Amino acid sequence: MKRVPATSPFERFPQRASPRLRRRLRLGVRSGVRLGIALALVFGCAAATAESAEHIARLRDVISVEGIRENPLLGYGIVVGLHGTGDRQQTLFTTQTLANYLRQMGVQIPATTVRVNNVAAVFITSSLPPFARPGTRLDLTVSSIGDAKSLEGGLLLLTALYGADGQKYASAQGALALGGYSAGGAGNSKTVNHPTVARIPSGGLVEQALAPVLGQTDKLSLLLSEPSYAAAEGVAAAINHEFGRKVAQALDGRVVEVKAREAGASSIPSLMARIEDLMVEMHPRAKVVVNERTGTIVLGRDVKLGAVSILHGSLSIEIATEFKVSQPAPLSNGQTVPIAQPTLKTQESAARRIELKEGASVEDLVNGLQLSGATARDVIAILQAIKAAGAMQADLEVL
């Protein structure tokens, strides 16, 4: 077989081809495959490139480094300055907390005599980002744990935030920003969103660093966001091609191990800077996600259905109670008496039939369900039945 010399006309390859296909062609030329075969592969896949382009992702968007993650923080404190919408006096832990705060300020008061209408006990949650240093600002979420009506206008007093190991990592304080409100009185009130949950942008301050030292490791474990053996092999191949030697290996469907010392990078950050900009081909699993509470349905384009026939009918039952007044006889001492007269109506419509052929797509199913007049909740029940019958080649996730 005639080999292509090193000065092959690769540079004359059309610029409209994707970088992934250009890399494939370069590999084909290096391995001795004739240029005509490589060009046929490229132009034969030109039409498929548009369809598979949405599966090409930048490596930084689909991986994370093992050990580099956020850490949850939790704290307990009190919010003051409320306009009579705080906890009631029977919320004992609020009065005890307020008494402890005052004791630290040199004020001794019995906790049972404190009125806490303007004070509310709260939990504070936040996340400590990776590579956070002392002085880094954090966003806080403040949630009432008593019977306060609203946190509007409140101020969070200085509170320590702790990690899962019990160590103090940040402090929190600041004015609350509410995304809702509660107005009105008994019998005539209006509530928007959750007035007992508030945010404090940049209200937290990191006090203790919790950052891994990347310079002391020889191996990096890259974790894929979605496990896939094909994707893991693709990531390892892309990294090996970038460095020109085998420095990465797929351990399983989620973990790709990279040998930092063999890569020849000057530091771990420079190594990751080269890795995270690589383009890889992903192979996402077909999935259908439904939310029974809101009736939301999200179906992937790659979801395929087997041959199945769907019969769906609806049974409507209506029960109503009508009150009529029984009048007493004329010139009598009787009283009017309301009498309940319940009525029952049932209505059952004929079953609607939807027939799908082998390999039907999501679009075929949705169009058929829309023509049958099925609601969002009907669609959820139908999808669950199709999955139970084994006619759906996809994962069904119910939220």
MARRO-255402 format. One record per residue (C-alpha): residue in three letters; x, y, z; residue number from 1. Coordinates in Angstrom, 1 decimal. Each point is the difference from the previous one (the first is absolute). Layout:
+------+--------+--------+--------+-----+
| type |     px |     py |     pz | seq |
+------+--------+--------+--------+-----+
|  ALA |      X |      Y |      Z | NUM |
...
+------+--------+--------+--------+-----+
// end
This chain:
+------+--------+--------+--------+-----+
| type |     px |     py |     pz | seq |
+------+--------+--------+--------+-----+
|  MET |    0.0 |    0.0 |    0.0 |   1 |
|  LYS |    1.3 |    3.4 |   -1.0 |   2 |
|  ARG |    0.6 |    2.2 |    3.0 |   3 |
|  VAL |   -0.8 |    3.7 |    0.0 |   4 |
|  PRO |    3.1 |    2.1 |    0.6 |   5 |
|  ALA |    0.3 |    2.4 |    2.9 |   6 |
|  THR |   -0.6 |    2.9 |   -2.4 |   7 |
|  SER |   -3.6 |   -1.2 |   -0.8 |   8 |
|  PRO |   -2.5 |    2.6 |   -1.3 |   9 |
|  PHE |   -1.7 |    0.1 |    3.4 |  10 |
|  GLU |    0.3 |    3.8 |    0.1 |  11 |
|  ARG |   -2.3 |    0.2 |   -3.0 |  12 |
|  PHE |   -2.8 |   -1.6 |    1.9 |  13 |
|  PRO |   -3.2 |    2.2 |    0.1 |  14 |
|  GLN |   -0.1 |    2.4 |    2.9 |  15 |
|  ARG |   -3.7 |   -0.6 |    0.6 |  16 |
|  ALA |    0.7 |   -3.5 |    1.4 |  17 |
|  SER |   -0.2 |   -0.3 |    3.7 |  18 |
|  PRO |    3.2 |   -0.3 |    2.1 |  19 |
|  ARG |   -1.0 |   -3.5 |    1.1 |  20 |
|  LEU |   -0.1 |   -1.2 |   -3.6 |  21 |
|  ARG |    3.2 |    1.8 |   -0.9 |  22 |
|  ARG |    1.7 |   -1.9 |    2.9 |  23 |
|  ARG |   -1.5 |   -3.2 |   -1.3 |  24 |
|  LEU |    1.5 |    0.7 |   -3.4 |  25 |
|  ARG |    3.4 |    0.9 |    1.5 |  26 |
|  LEU |    0.0 |   -3.3 |    1.9 |  27 |
|  GLY |   -1.0 |   -1.9 |   -3.2 |  28 |
|  VAL |    2.9 |    1.6 |   -2.0 |  29 |
|  ARG |    2.5 |   -0.8 |    2.8 |  30 |
|  SER |   -1.1 |   -3.6 |    0.2 |  31 |
|  GLY |    0.6 |   -0.5 |   -3.7 |  32 |
|  VAL |   -3.6 |    0.0 |   -1.3 |  33 |
|  ARG |   -0.2 |    1.3 |   -3.5 |  34 |
|  LEU |   -1.2 |    3.6 |   -0.3 |  35 |
|  GLY |   -2.8 |   -1.0 |   -2.3 |  36 |
|  ILE |   -1.6 |   -2.2 |    2.7 |  37 |
|  ALA |    0.4 |    2.7 |    2.6 |  38 |
|  LEU |   -1.6 |    2.6 |   -2.2 |  39 |
|  ALA |   -2.9 |   -2.4 |   -0.7 |  40 |
|  LEU |   -0.5 |   -0.5 |    3.7 |  41 |
|  VAL |   -0.1 |    3.8 |    0.6 |  42 |
|  PHE |   -2.3 |    0.9 |   -2.8 |  43 |
|  GLY |   -2.2 |   -3.0 |    0.6 |  44 |
|  CYS |   -0.5 |    1.1 |    3.6 |  45 |
|  ALA |   -0.6 |    3.6 |   -0.9 |  46 |
|  ALA |   -3.8 |   -0.4 |    0.1 |  47 |
|  ALA |    0.2 |   -1.9 |    3.3 |  48 |
|  THR |    2.2 |    2.7 |    1.5 |  49 |
|  ALA |   -2.9 |    2.4 |    0.3 |  50 |
|  GLU |   -2.1 |   -2.5 |    1.9 |  51 |
|  SER |    2.8 |   -1.1 |    2.3 |  52 |
|  ALA |    1.3 |    3.5 |    0.6 |  53 |
|  GLU |   -2.2 |    0.5 |    3.0 |  54 |
|  HIS |    1.7 |   -3.0 |    1.6 |  55 |
|  ILE |    3.5 |    1.6 |   -0.3 |  56 |
|  ALA |    0.8 |    1.7 |    3.4 |  57 |
|  ARG |    2.9 |    1.8 |    1.5 |  58 |
|  LEU |    1.7 |   -2.1 |    2.6 |  59 |
|  ARG |   -0.4 |    2.6 |    2.7 |  60 |
|  ASP |   -3.8 |   -0.3 |   -0.2 |  61 |
|  VAL |   -0.2 |   -3.8 |    0.5 |  62 |
|  ILE |    2.7 |   -0.8 |    2.5 |  63 |
|  SER |    1.1 |    0.9 |    3.5 |  64 |
|  VAL |    3.2 |   -0.7 |    1.9 |  65 |
|  GLU |   -0.3 |   -2.5 |    2.9 |  66 |
|  GLY |    0.4 |    1.8 |    3.3 |  67 |
|  ILE |   -0.7 |    3.5 |   -1.4 |  68 |
|  ARG |   -3.6 |    0.7 |    0.9 |  69 |
|  GLU |   -2.2 |    2.3 |    2.1 |  70 |
|  ASN |   -0.6 |   -0.7 |    3.7 |  71 |
|  PRO |   -3.3 |    0.8 |    1.7 |  72 |
|  LEU |   -0.1 |    2.4 |    3.0 |  73 |
|  LEU |   -2.6 |    0.3 |    2.7 |  74 |
|  GLY |   -0.6 |    2.5 |    2.8 |  75 |
|  TYR |   -2.6 |    0.9 |    2.6 |  76 |
|  GLY |   -0.8 |    3.6 |    0.9 |  77 |
|  ILE |   -2.7 |    2.6 |    0.5 |  78 |
|  VAL |   -1.5 |    2.7 |   -2.2 |  79 |
|  VAL |   -1.0 |    3.3 |    1.7 |  80 |
|  GLY |   -1.8 |    3.1 |   -1.1 |  81 |
|  LEU |   -3.2 |   -1.6 |   -1.2 |  82 |
|  HIS |   -3.2 |    2.0 |    0.1 |  83 |
|  GLY |   -2.0 |   -2.2 |    2.4 |  84 |
|  THR |    0.2 |   -3.1 |   -2.3 |  85 |
|  GLY |    2.6 |   -1.9 |    2.0 |  86 |
|  ASP |   -0.4 |   -3.1 |    2.1 |  87 |
|  ARG |   -2.5 |   -0.2 |    2.8 |  88 |
|  GLN |    0.8 |   -0.2 |    3.6 |  89 |
|  GLN |   -0.7 |   -3.7 |    0.2 |  90 |
|  THR |    2.9 |   -0.7 |   -2.4 |  91 |
|  LEU |    2.4 |   -0.7 |    2.9 |  92 |
|  PHE |    3.3 |   -0.4 |   -2.0 |  93 |
|  THR |   -0.4 |    3.5 |   -1.4 |  94 |
|  THR |   -0.3 |    1.6 |    3.5 |  95 |
|  GLN |    2.9 |   -2.2 |    1.2 |  96 |
|  THR |    2.2 |    1.1 |   -2.9 |  97 |
|  LEU |   -0.8 |    3.6 |    0.5 |  98 |
|  ALA |    0.8 |   -0.3 |    3.7 |  99 |
|  ASN |    3.4 |   -1.6 |   -0.9 | 100 |
|  TYR |    0.8 |    2.8 |   -2.4 | 101 |
|  LEU |   -0.8 |    2.6 |    2.6 | 102 |
|  ARG |    2.1 |   -1.9 |    2.6 | 103 |
|  GLN |    3.0 |    0.3 |   -2.3 | 104 |
|  MET |   -0.6 |    3.7 |   -0.1 | 105 |
|  GLY |    0.0 |    0.2 |    3.8 | 106 |
|  VAL |   -3.8 |    0.2 |    0.5 | 107 |
|  GLN |   -1.6 |   -2.6 |    2.3 | 108 |
|  ILE |   -3.7 |   -0.5 |   -0.6 | 109 |
|  PRO |   -2.3 |   -3.0 |    0.7 | 110 |
|  ALA |   -0.9 |   -1.7 |   -3.2 | 111 |
|  THR |   -3.6 |   -0.5 |    1.0 | 112 |
|  THR |   -0.7 |    3.8 |    0.1 | 113 |
|  VAL |    1.2 |    0.8 |   -3.5 | 114 |
|  ARG |   -2.5 |    0.9 |   -2.7 | 115 |
|  VAL |    1.3 |   -1.1 |   -3.4 | 116 |
|  ASN |   -2.5 |    1.5 |   -2.5 | 117 |
|  ASN |    2.8 |    1.8 |   -1.8 | 118 |
|  VAL |    2.5 |   -3.0 |    0.1 | 119 |
|  ALA |    0.0 |   -3.3 |   -1.9 | 120 |
|  ALA |    2.3 |   -3.0 |    0.4 | 121 |
|  VAL |    1.4 |   -1.1 |   -3.4 | 122 |
|  PHE |    2.4 |   -2.5 |   -1.6 | 123 |
|  ILE |    2.6 |    1.4 |   -2.4 | 124 |
|  THR |    1.3 |   -2.2 |   -2.9 | 125 |
|  SER |    2.7 |    0.7 |   -2.5 | 126 |
|  SER |    2.7 |   -1.8 |   -2.1 | 127 |
|  LEU |    3.7 |    0.3 |    0.4 | 128 |
|  PRO |    1.4 |    0.1 |   -3.6 | 129 |
|  PRO |    3.2 |   -1.8 |   -0.9 | 130 |
|  PHE |    3.2 |    2.0 |    0.4 | 131 |
|  ALA |   -1.7 |    2.5 |    2.3 | 132 |
|  ARG |    2.4 |    2.1 |    2.1 | 133 |
|  PRO |   -0.6 |    2.1 |    3.1 | 134 |
|  GLY |   -1.9 |    3.1 |   -1.0 | 135 |
|  THR |   -2.0 |   -1.7 |   -2.8 | 136 |
|  ARG |   -3.6 |    1.2 |    0.0 | 137 |
|  LEU |   -2.9 |   -2.6 |    0.0 | 138 |
|  ASP |   -3.7 |    0.3 |   -0.7 | 139 |
|  LEU |   -2.3 |   -1.1 |    2.8 | 140 |
|  THR |   -3.5 |   -1.5 |    0.2 | 141 |
|  VAL |   -1.9 |    0.7 |    3.3 | 142 |
|  SER |   -3.0 |   -2.1 |    0.9 | 143 |
|  SER |   -2.3 |    0.4 |    3.0 | 144 |
|  ILE |   -0.4 |   -3.0 |    2.3 | 145 |
|  GLY |   -2.6 |    1.4 |    2.4 | 146 |
|  ASP |   -3.5 |    1.4 |   -0.6 | 147 |
|  ALA |    1.1 |    3.4 |   -1.4 | 148 |
|  LYS |   -2.4 |    1.4 |   -2.6 | 149 |
|  SER |    2.6 |    1.9 |   -2.1 | 150 |
|  LEU |    3.7 |    0.9 |    0.0 | 151 |
|  GLU |   -0.6 |    3.2 |   -1.9 | 152 |
|  GLY |    2.3 |    2.8 |    1.2 | 153 |
|  GLY |    2.0 |   -2.2 |    2.3 | 154 |
|  LEU |    3.7 |    0.1 |    0.8 | 155 |
|  LEU |    2.1 |   -3.2 |    0.7 | 156 |
|  LEU |    2.3 |    0.3 |    3.0 | 157 |
|  LEU |    3.5 |   -1.3 |   -0.2 | 158 |
|  THR |   -0.1 |   -3.8 |   -0.3 | 159 |
|  ALA |    2.7 |   -2.6 |   -0.5 | 160 |
|  LEU |   -0.4 |   -2.5 |   -2.9 | 161 |
|  TYR |    1.3 |   -3.5 |    0.5 | 162 |
|  GLY |    0.9 |   -2.9 |   -2.3 | 163 |
|  ALA |   -0.8 |   -3.6 |    0.2 | 164 |
|  ASP |    3.1 |   -0.6 |    2.2 | 165 |
|  GLY |   -1.2 |    2.5 |    2.6 | 166 |
|  GLN |    2.7 |    2.6 |   -0.8 | 167 |
|  LYS |   -0.8 |    3.7 |   -0.5 | 168 |
|  TYR |    0.7 |    1.1 |   -3.6 | 169 |
|  ALA |   -2.0 |    3.2 |   -0.4 | 170 |
|  SER |   -1.9 |    2.7 |    1.8 | 171 |
|  ALA |   -3.4 |    1.5 |   -1.1 | 172 |
|  GLN |   -1.7 |    3.3 |    0.5 | 173 |
|  GLY |   -2.1 |    2.5 |   -1.9 | 174 |
|  ALA |   -3.3 |    1.3 |   -1.1 | 175 |
|  LEU |   -2.5 |   -2.4 |   -1.5 | 176 |
|  ALA |   -1.4 |    0.3 |   -3.6 | 177 |
|  LEU |   -3.4 |   -1.6 |   -0.4 | 178 |
|  GLY |   -1.5 |   -1.3 |   -3.2 | 179 |
|  GLY |   -3.6 |    0.0 |    1.3 | 180 |
|  TYR |   -2.3 |    1.6 |    2.5 | 181 |
|  SER |   -3.0 |   -0.6 |    2.2 | 182 |
|  ALA |   -2.6 |    2.7 |    0.5 | 183 |
|  GLY |   -3.4 |    0.3 |    1.5 | 184 |
|  GLY |   -1.8 |   -1.3 |    3.1 | 185 |
|  ALA |   -2.1 |   -3.0 |    1.0 | 186 |
|  GLY |   -2.5 |   -0.9 |   -2.7 | 187 |
|  ASN |    1.5 |    2.4 |   -2.5 | 188 |
|  SER |    3.7 |   -0.5 |   -0.7 | 189 |
|  LYS |    2.2 |   -0.6 |   -3.0 | 190 |
|  THR |    3.4 |   -1.9 |    0.0 | 191 |
|  VAL |    2.4 |    0.0 |   -2.9 | 192 |
|  ASN |    2.8 |   -2.5 |   -0.2 | 193 |
|  HIS |    1.6 |   -0.9 |    3.4 | 194 |
|  PRO |    0.3 |    2.9 |    2.4 | 195 |
|  THR |    1.8 |   -2.2 |    2.6 | 196 |
|  VAL |    3.0 |   -0.7 |   -2.3 | 197 |
|  ALA |    2.4 |    2.8 |   -0.9 | 198 |
|  ARG |    3.4 |    0.6 |   -1.7 | 199 |
|  ILE |    3.0 |    2.0 |    1.0 | 200 |
|  PRO |    2.2 |    0.6 |   -3.0 | 201 |
|  SER |    3.7 |    0.0 |    1.0 | 202 |
|  GLY |   -1.0 |   -0.2 |    3.6 | 203 |
|  GLY |    2.5 |   -2.7 |    0.9 | 204 |
|  LEU |    3.7 |    0.3 |    0.6 | 205 |
|  VAL |    2.4 |   -2.9 |   -0.2 | 206 |
|  GLU |    2.2 |   -0.2 |    3.1 | 207 |
|  GLN |    1.9 |   -3.3 |   -0.6 | 208 |
|  ALA |    1.3 |   -1.3 |   -3.3 | 209 |
|  LEU |   -0.9 |   -3.5 |   -1.2 | 210 |
|  ALA |    1.9 |   -0.3 |   -3.3 | 211 |
|  PRO |    1.8 |   -3.1 |   -1.3 | 212 |
|  VAL |    3.6 |    0.4 |   -0.9 | 213 |
|  LEU |    0.2 |   -1.1 |   -3.7 | 214 |
|  GLY |    3.7 |    0.2 |   -0.2 | 215 |
|  GLN |    0.5 |   -3.0 |    2.3 | 216 |
|  THR |   -1.8 |   -2.6 |   -2.2 | 217 |
|  ASP |    1.3 |   -2.1 |   -2.9 | 218 |
|  LYS |   -3.3 |   -1.2 |   -1.2 | 219 |
|  LEU |   -3.3 |    1.7 |   -0.7 | 220 |
|  SER |   -3.4 |   -1.8 |    0.0 | 221 |
|  LEU |   -2.4 |    1.6 |   -2.4 | 222 |
|  LEU |   -3.7 |   -0.8 |    0.7 | 223 |
|  LEU |   -2.5 |    0.1 |   -2.8 | 224 |
|  SER |   -3.4 |    1.6 |    0.9 | 225 |
|  GLU |   -1.8 |   -2.9 |   -1.8 | 226 |
|  PRO |    1.5 |   -3.4 |    0.1 | 227 |
|  SER |    0.7 |   -1.5 |   -3.4 | 228 |
|  TYR |    2.7 |   -2.5 |   -1.1 | 229 |
|  ALA |    0.2 |    1.5 |   -3.5 | 230 |
|  ALA |    0.3 |    3.5 |    1.4 | 231 |
|  ALA |    2.7 |   -1.0 |    2.4 | 232 |
|  GLU |    2.0 |   -1.6 |   -2.8 | 233 |
|  GLY |   -0.5 |    3.1 |   -2.1 | 234 |
|  VAL |    1.2 |    2.3 |    2.7 | 235 |
|  ALA |    3.2 |   -2.1 |    0.5 | 236 |
|  ALA |    0.6 |   -0.2 |   -3.7 | 237 |
|  ALA |   -0.4 |    3.8 |   -0.4 | 238 |
|  ILE |    2.5 |    0.6 |    2.9 | 239 |
|  ASN |    2.5 |   -2.5 |   -1.4 | 240 |
|  HIS |   -0.2 |    1.6 |   -3.4 | 241 |
|  GLU |    0.5 |    3.5 |    1.4 | 242 |
|  PHE |    3.3 |   -1.0 |    1.8 | 243 |
|  GLY |    1.2 |   -2.5 |   -2.7 | 244 |
|  ARG |    0.4 |   -2.9 |    2.4 | 245 |
|  LYS |   -2.1 |   -2.1 |    2.4 | 246 |
|  VAL |   -0.5 |    2.0 |    3.1 | 247 |
|  ALA |   -3.7 |   -0.7 |    0.6 | 248 |
|  GLN |   -1.9 |   -3.2 |    0.6 | 249 |
|  ALA |   -3.7 |   -0.7 |    0.5 | 250 |
|  LEU |   -0.4 |   -2.0 |    3.2 | 251 |
|  ASP |   -3.8 |   -0.5 |   -0.3 | 252 |
|  GLY |   -3.0 |    1.8 |   -1.5 | 253 |
|  ARG |    0.5 |    3.1 |    2.2 | 254 |
|  VAL |    3.6 |    0.3 |    1.0 | 255 |
|  VAL |    2.9 |    0.9 |   -2.3 | 256 |
|  GLU |    3.5 |    0.1 |    1.6 | 257 |
|  VAL |    2.6 |    2.4 |   -1.3 | 258 |
|  LYS |    3.7 |   -0.4 |    0.9 | 259 |
|  ALA |    1.1 |    3.6 |    0.6 | 260 |
|  ARG |    3.7 |   -0.7 |    0.1 | 261 |
|  GLU |    0.1 |   -1.9 |   -3.3 | 262 |
|  ALA |   -2.0 |    2.7 |   -1.7 | 263 |
|  GLY |    3.0 |    2.3 |    0.3 | 264 |
|  ALA |   -2.0 |    3.0 |    1.2 | 265 |
|  SER |    1.7 |    2.6 |    2.2 | 266 |
|  SER |   -2.8 |    0.0 |    2.5 | 267 |
|  ILE |   -3.4 |   -1.5 |    0.7 | 268 |
|  PRO |   -1.8 |    3.2 |   -1.0 | 269 |
|  SER |    1.8 |    0.2 |   -3.3 | 270 |
|  LEU |   -0.9 |   -3.7 |   -0.6 | 271 |
|  MET |   -3.7 |    0.7 |    0.7 | 272 |
|  ALA |    0.1 |    3.1 |   -2.2 | 273 |
|  ARG |    1.0 |   -2.2 |   -3.0 | 274 |
|  ILE |   -2.4 |   -2.8 |    0.9 | 275 |
|  GLU |   -3.2 |    1.9 |    0.7 | 276 |
|  ASP |   -0.1 |    1.7 |   -3.5 | 277 |
|  LEU |    0.0 |   -3.3 |   -1.9 | 278 |
|  MET |   -3.1 |   -1.0 |   -1.9 | 279 |
|  VAL |   -1.4 |   -3.4 |    0.5 | 280 |
|  GLU |   -2.9 |   -2.0 |   -1.3 | 281 |
|  MET |   -2.6 |   -0.8 |    2.7 | 282 |
|  HIS |   -2.5 |   -2.9 |   -0.1 | 283 |
|  PRO |   -2.9 |    1.1 |    2.3 | 284 |
|  ARG |   -2.5 |   -2.6 |    1.1 | 285 |
|  ALA |   -3.5 |    0.2 |   -1.2 | 286 |
|  LYS |   -2.1 |    1.4 |    2.9 | 287 |
|  VAL |   -3.6 |    1.1 |    0.7 | 288 |
|  VAL |   -0.5 |    2.3 |    3.0 | 289 |
|  VAL |   -3.4 |    0.7 |    1.4 | 290 |
|  ASN |   -1.2 |    2.1 |    3.0 | 291 |
|  GLU |   -3.3 |   -1.2 |    1.3 | 292 |
|  ARG |   -0.5 |    3.1 |    2.2 | 293 |
|  THR |    0.2 |    2.5 |   -2.8 | 294 |
|  GLY |   -0.9 |   -2.2 |   -3.0 | 295 |
|  THR |    3.3 |    0.8 |   -1.7 | 296 |
|  ILE |    1.4 |   -2.6 |   -2.5 | 297 |
|  VAL |    3.4 |    0.1 |   -1.7 | 298 |
|  LEU |    0.8 |   -2.6 |   -2.6 | 299 |
|  GLY |    3.3 |   -0.4 |   -1.8 | 300 |
|  ARG |    0.2 |   -0.1 |   -3.8 | 301 |
|  ASP |    1.7 |   -3.4 |    0.1 | 302 |
|  VAL |   -2.8 |   -1.8 |    1.9 | 303 |
|  LYS |   -1.4 |   -2.8 |   -2.1 | 304 |
|  LEU |   -3.2 |   -2.0 |    0.5 | 305 |
|  GLY |   -0.9 |   -3.5 |   -0.8 | 306 |
|  ALA |   -3.2 |   -1.3 |   -1.7 | 307 |
|  VAL |   -2.7 |    0.8 |    2.5 | 308 |
|  SER |   -3.8 |    0.7 |    0.0 | 309 |
|  ILE |   -1.3 |    2.5 |    2.5 | 310 |
|  LEU |   -3.6 |    0.1 |    1.2 | 311 |
|  HIS |   -0.8 |    2.9 |    2.2 | 312 |
|  GLY |   -3.4 |    1.0 |    1.3 | 313 |
|  SER |   -1.2 |    2.4 |    2.7 | 314 |
|  LEU |   -2.6 |   -0.4 |    2.7 | 315 |
|  SER |   -1.6 |    3.2 |    1.3 | 316 |
|  ILE |   -1.9 |    0.0 |    3.3 | 317 |
|  GLU |   -1.7 |    3.1 |    1.3 | 318 |
|  ILE |   -1.6 |    0.3 |    3.4 | 319 |
|  ALA |   -1.8 |    3.1 |    0.9 | 320 |
|  THR |   -2.1 |    1.0 |    3.1 | 321 |
|  GLU |   -2.8 |    2.5 |   -0.3 | 322 |
|  PHE |   -1.6 |    1.6 |    3.1 | 323 |
|  LYS |   -3.7 |    0.8 |    0.0 | 324 |
|  VAL |   -1.9 |    1.8 |    2.7 | 325 |
|  SER |   -3.1 |   -1.7 |    1.6 | 326 |
|  GLN |   -2.5 |    2.6 |    0.9 | 327 |
|  PRO |   -2.3 |   -0.5 |    3.0 | 328 |
|  ALA |   -3.8 |    0.0 |   -0.3 | 329 |
|  PRO |   -1.8 |    3.4 |    0.0 | 330 |
|  LEU |   -0.8 |    1.4 |    3.5 | 331 |
|  SER |    2.1 |   -2.7 |    1.7 | 332 |
|  ASN |    2.9 |    0.4 |    2.4 | 333 |
|  GLY |    2.3 |   -2.2 |   -2.1 | 334 |
|  GLN |    3.4 |    1.1 |   -1.4 | 335 |
|  THR |    1.5 |   -0.2 |   -3.4 | 336 |
|  VAL |    2.3 |   -3.0 |   -0.4 | 337 |
|  PRO |    2.6 |   -0.5 |   -2.8 | 338 |
|  ILE |   -0.2 |   -3.4 |   -1.6 | 339 |
|  ALA |    3.0 |   -1.5 |   -2.0 | 340 |
|  GLN |   -0.9 |   -1.7 |   -3.3 | 341 |
|  PRO |    3.1 |   -1.7 |   -1.4 | 342 |
|  THR |    0.2 |   -0.9 |   -3.7 | 343 |
|  LEU |    2.3 |   -2.4 |   -1.7 | 344 |
|  LYS |    1.0 |    0.0 |   -3.7 | 345 |
|  THR |    2.4 |   -2.3 |   -1.7 | 346 |
|  GLN |    1.3 |    0.1 |   -3.5 | 347 |
|  GLU |    2.4 |   -2.3 |   -1.7 | 348 |
|  SER |    1.3 |    0.7 |   -3.5 | 349 |
|  ALA |    1.0 |   -2.6 |   -2.5 | 350 |
|  ALA |    3.6 |   -1.2 |    0.0 | 351 |
|  ARG |    2.3 |    1.8 |   -2.4 | 352 |
|  ARG |    2.4 |   -2.2 |   -1.9 | 353 |
|  ILE |    3.5 |    0.9 |   -1.1 | 354 |
|  GLU |    2.1 |   -2.5 |   -2.0 | 355 |
|  LEU |    3.8 |    0.4 |   -0.3 | 356 |
|  LYS |    2.2 |   -2.0 |   -2.3 | 357 |
|  GLU |    3.4 |   -1.5 |    0.8 | 358 |
|  GLY |    2.7 |    2.8 |    0.3 | 359 |
|  ALA |   -2.5 |    2.8 |    0.4 | 360 |
|  SER |    1.5 |    3.3 |    1.2 | 361 |
|  VAL |   -1.0 |    2.3 |    2.8 | 362 |
|  GLU |   -1.6 |    2.3 |   -2.6 | 363 |
|  ASP |   -2.3 |   -2.7 |   -1.1 | 364 |
|  LEU |   -1.1 |   -0.7 |    3.5 | 365 |
|  VAL |   -0.6 |    3.7 |    0.9 | 366 |
|  ASN |   -1.9 |    0.6 |   -3.2 | 367 |
|  GLY |   -2.2 |   -3.0 |    0.7 | 368 |
|  LEU |   -0.7 |    1.1 |    3.6 | 369 |
|  GLN |   -0.8 |    3.5 |   -1.0 | 370 |
|  LEU |   -2.5 |   -1.2 |   -2.6 | 371 |
|  SER |   -1.7 |   -2.2 |    2.6 | 372 |
|  GLY |   -0.4 |    3.0 |    2.4 | 373 |
|  ALA |    2.1 |   -1.5 |    2.8 | 374 |
|  THR |    1.1 |    2.4 |    2.7 | 375 |
|  ALA |    3.5 |    0.2 |    1.5 | 376 |
|  ARG |   -0.9 |   -2.3 |    2.9 | 377 |
|  ASP |   -1.5 |   -2.4 |   -2.5 | 378 |
|  VAL |    3.3 |    0.0 |   -1.9 | 379 |
|  ILE |    1.9 |   -0.8 |    3.2 | 380 |
|  ALA |   -2.2 |   -3.0 |    0.7 | 381 |
|  ILE |    0.3 |   -1.2 |   -3.5 | 382 |
|  LEU |    3.8 |    0.3 |    0.0 | 383 |
|  GLN |    0.2 |   -1.9 |    3.2 | 384 |
|  ALA |   -2.2 |   -2.8 |   -1.5 | 385 |
|  ILE |    2.1 |   -0.1 |   -3.1 | 386 |
|  LYS |    3.2 |   -0.4 |    2.1 | 387 |
|  ALA |   -1.6 |   -2.7 |    2.1 | 388 |
|  ALA |   -1.0 |   -1.8 |   -3.2 | 389 |
|  GLY |    3.7 |    0.0 |   -1.2 | 390 |
|  ALA |   -0.8 |    2.0 |   -3.1 | 391 |
|  MET |    2.2 |    3.1 |    0.8 | 392 |
|  GLN |    3.7 |   -0.2 |   -0.6 | 393 |
|  ALA |    0.8 |    2.8 |    2.5 | 394 |
|  ASP |    0.4 |    0.7 |    3.6 | 395 |
|  LEU |   -3.2 |    1.4 |    1.7 | 396 |
|  GLU |    0.8 |    2.4 |    2.9 | 397 |
|  VAL |   -3.0 |    1.2 |    2.1 | 398 |
|  LEU |    0.7 |    3.1 |    2.1 | 399 |
+------+--------+--------+--------+-----+
// end
